Amino acid sequence: MKSLVVTCFLLAAMPRLIFAQHSDENGRIKQLNLYQDTLIELGKKFINDQDDLERKNANYAFIKTLVNALKIPNSFLFGFDSVKSIKVINSPDNRFRIFTWNIKHNDGSYRFYGTIQLNTGGKLKMYPLEDYSPLLKNPEDSVTDNRKWYGAQYYKIVPVYAPKPYYILVGWKGYTVESTKKVIDVLSFTGDKPELGLHVFDGNGKTRARVVFEYNREVSMLLRYVPENNTIVFDHLAPPDPKLKAQHSSYGPDLTYSGYKLKNGRWVYVDNIDLRNMPEARDEEYVDPKKQAQLDKAAAKSN
């Protein structure tokens, strides 16, 4: 009889429990949507505002708002898809996600911001990314932590599970008024602690911890991962004249393609890749802040 009474009590309480859980979930989503609305407006401001100080202030408010949003339980499940001023990408195994964005300065240079959020299933665990680019004298040889990040805005994560698990990060890195950069970086973890850079890129008589491309700001550069071939493919860059070899701001695609092919956990340089043999599928491309600003302005005028 006592067992029957307990069972009846649990059955009677279950609808209230389900309702409470559903109500809590609705409350969390409502909170996150409110934070997202604020992030949208702050993001537009740090991209579009003409005043350098106003852009910086908007960015500081953006960081504070984002941290508060991520503190909400189960925030990892919220995509922030409407915040177009930043890039949010999940690792394919859903172990973590990375938020990255940039602030353009009046002199044409950029500073990058970001954070790594781990998928803990509840309580927030994150590692802020602090742009240390100006002080990294040899970025292709440097292995650092999240406090000495070679800042970039990532648009692709590629997991490598053997022999040591790590993740390839492909990103855009605005540089100066004359040149821009793209980067292939590496993220690995010791426990939950992130490490950036890993000497796994072999080619041209050198082993690199990350690969950095610099080229003329007025041209475009292909940099994408082709999963069917386990290859990171990119435009081969060259100066218009051999005399300009030292001036990377003059570099541009020379209509040939190179790449790094995955072999036994390492990336081996391959020259003269025939793209006709590569699948046509495209990665997500980086959206230039200028283009996004134009879209925002056009949307504002239509409202």
N, C-alpha and C positions, 0 to 999 in steps of 0.2 A: 504493500500500500504506500509506504514512504517513497519508494522508487517511482511509483506512478504519479504521486504529487509533485515530485521534483521535475519529472518529464513534462507534466502539464504546465508547471510554472515557466520552464524554459521555452516551451512552445508559445506561451502567451507573451513572453518578453521579447521573443525574436523579432517580431515586426517593429517594435520600438527601437531595438538595437540597430536593425537595418536602416530604419529611418534616420537615426542619429548619425550613423556612418555616412549615409547619403547626404545629409544636411551639412556635415563637416566638410565633405569633399566639395560640395557646391560652394561653401564659404571660402575654401582655399582657392578654387578656380576664380571666384569673383575677385578675391584679393589680388591674385596674379594678373588678372585682366586689367585691374586698375593700375597696378605697377607698370604693366605693358603700355598702357595709354600714356603714362608719364614718360616712359623711355622713348616712345615714338617722337614726342614733341621735343625732348631734350636732344635726341639724335639729329633731328632736323636742324636744330639750332647749332650744334657743334659742327655741322657740315656747311650750312648755308650762311650763317652770320658773317658779316664782313669784318667785324671787330675781333681781333686776335684774343683779347682778354675775355670777351663774351663767350667765344668758342671754348676757351679753357674752363671758364666757370660752369658752362653747361656740361662739360665733360666730367668735372668733379661731382656735380649733382647727379649725373648719369651713373657714375660708379657707385655712389652711396645708395641710389635707388635700386640698382641691380643687386647689390649685396643684400639689401633688405628683402628683395623678392626671392632670392635664392635661399634665404633662411626659412622660408615657409616649407613645412614638411612636404616631401615628395615633389619639390619643385623641379627635379630632374625630368619629370614626365611632361613638363610644360615647355613647348617648343620656342616661344618668343618669335614666332614666324612673322609677325607684323612689324617687327623692329628692323627696318631695312638698312639702317645705318651701321649695323654690325653683322658679322658672320658667325653663325652658331653651327658647328658640325659635331655629330656624334661619331665615336669610333664604331666601326662595323660590329664589334662584339659588345657594344653598349656598356663598356667598362667606364667610360668617361666621355665628356664633351668639352669642347674648347670654344670660348667666346673670344673673338678678336675684332679690333677696330682700330682706326687711326684718326689723328688730329693733324690737319695740315697747317703749317705755320706760314706767316706772311712772306718768309724768304723762299718758299717753295719746298721746304723740307717737311718731313713727317715724324711724328712720334707715335709709337704703337702701344696699345693697351690690350689687356686680355686676362683671362683666368681659366684655369682647368678645374672643372667640377667633376668629382668622382660620383659614380652611381652607388650611393650607400643604402638606398632604399628608405631613407628617412632623414636623419640629421645631416646638416650641411657639412661637407668636407671639400674644401677648395684650396687651390694654390694660385695666388695672384701672379701674373706674368709682368715683370718689370723690365722695360726696354733699356738694355745696356749697350745698344749698338755702337754709339760713338766711342765707347771705351774698349770695344773688342777689336784689337789691332789686327788679329789674324783669325777672323771668324770661321774660316774653313778648317782650322786646326783646333778650335776651342770646344771643350766639353764643359758645360755650365749647369747651374740649377735654375729654378724659376726666377730667382732674384737677379740673374745676369742673362736675360733672354735676348736673343738676336731677333728683335721684333719683326713680325710680319702678320699679314692678314691671310689666314689659311682657308683654302677652299677644297682640300682633299686630304683624307687620312687613309693610309694603306697599312694594314697590320702585317707583320712578319713574325711567325711563331717559332721558327727554328733557325739555328740552334738556341739562340737567346731571344725571347720575345721582345719586340720593340715595334714602334709605329713610325712610318714615314709621314711627314707633314709637308704638303706642297702649298706654297703661298706667294703672295704678291708683296713687294716691299718698295713702296715709293721712296725716292731718294733725294734728288735735287731738281732744280728747274731744268737741268740739261739731261739727266739720265734717270732711269728707274731700275729696279732690281726685282728678280724673282729668286726664290730660295727653295731648296729641298733640304729639310731638316729632319732630325730624328728625335723622337720622344721615347724614353724608356722609364721604368719604375724600379726602385729598390723598396720593396714593401709598397707603400702608397706614395712615397716621395719621388717626384719627377726629376729626370735628368735630361738635358737637351744636348744633342750632338753625340755622335758615335762613329768611330773610324771604321766605316763599312763601305765607303765609296772608293773603288780602285780604278785608276786609269791615268794614262799619260805619265807613268812613272811616279805616281804619288797616291797616297791614301788620305782621304778627306773625312772629317767628322760631319760636315755638311757641305752642300754645293751652292754657290752663290753666282748668279748671272747678273751682269750689269750691261745695259744697252741704252741707246738713244731713246729719250722720252717720247719722241714723235712716232715711233714704230711699235708694232705689236710682236709679242713673242709667244709661240706655242710651247706650253709645258703641261703635259698631261700623262696620266698613268693609263696604260693599256693592260687590263687584267688578263686578257686571253694570252698575252705574250709575256706576262710578268716583267714588263718593261716601262720605264719612265722615259717618254719621248720628248724631245725638245728641238727647236730651231737651232741649228749651228750658227753661232754669232761670229762676225768678223768685221774688221774695219774696212771702210771703202778704199783705203790706201794703206799699204804695209807700213808707211812712215807714221801712221796714226795708231800703231799697235798699242801704245801706252795710254791712249785716250779712249777709255771705255764708253764715254758719252757719245762717241762716233759709231759705235758698233750697231749692227743690225743683222737680221737673218740673211744668209747667203744662198738661200733656196736649197740647202741640203739639211739633213736631219741626223741627229745623234741621239744617244740614249744611255741609260743604265739598266742592264738586265740582271734580274735576281738569280744568283747561283749560290746555293748552299748558305743562304743567310747573308750574302754580301752582294753588293751592286757593282757589276763590272761594266766599264765603259765600252760602248759599241759605237763605231763611226759608220757614216753613210748608210743609214737605215732607209729602206724603201717603204714609204708610207702606203704604197698601193697594196702592200701585203698586210697592212694593219686594219683592224676593224674600224668602222666609221663612228662608233659611239663616242660621244664627247663627255668630258667631265663638266661639272659646274664651273663656269668661268667667274673670275673675280669681277665684281661690279665696281667700276671706278667711282669714287665719291662725287666727282663732277657730274657724271651721268645721272647718278641718283638725285643730286641736287636739282638738275634740270627737270627730272620727273616730278619731284616734290613741288617745284614752282608751277609746272603745268597743271598739276592736280589742284593747287591752291587757286589758280585763276579760273578753273572750271567750276569751282564751288561758289 
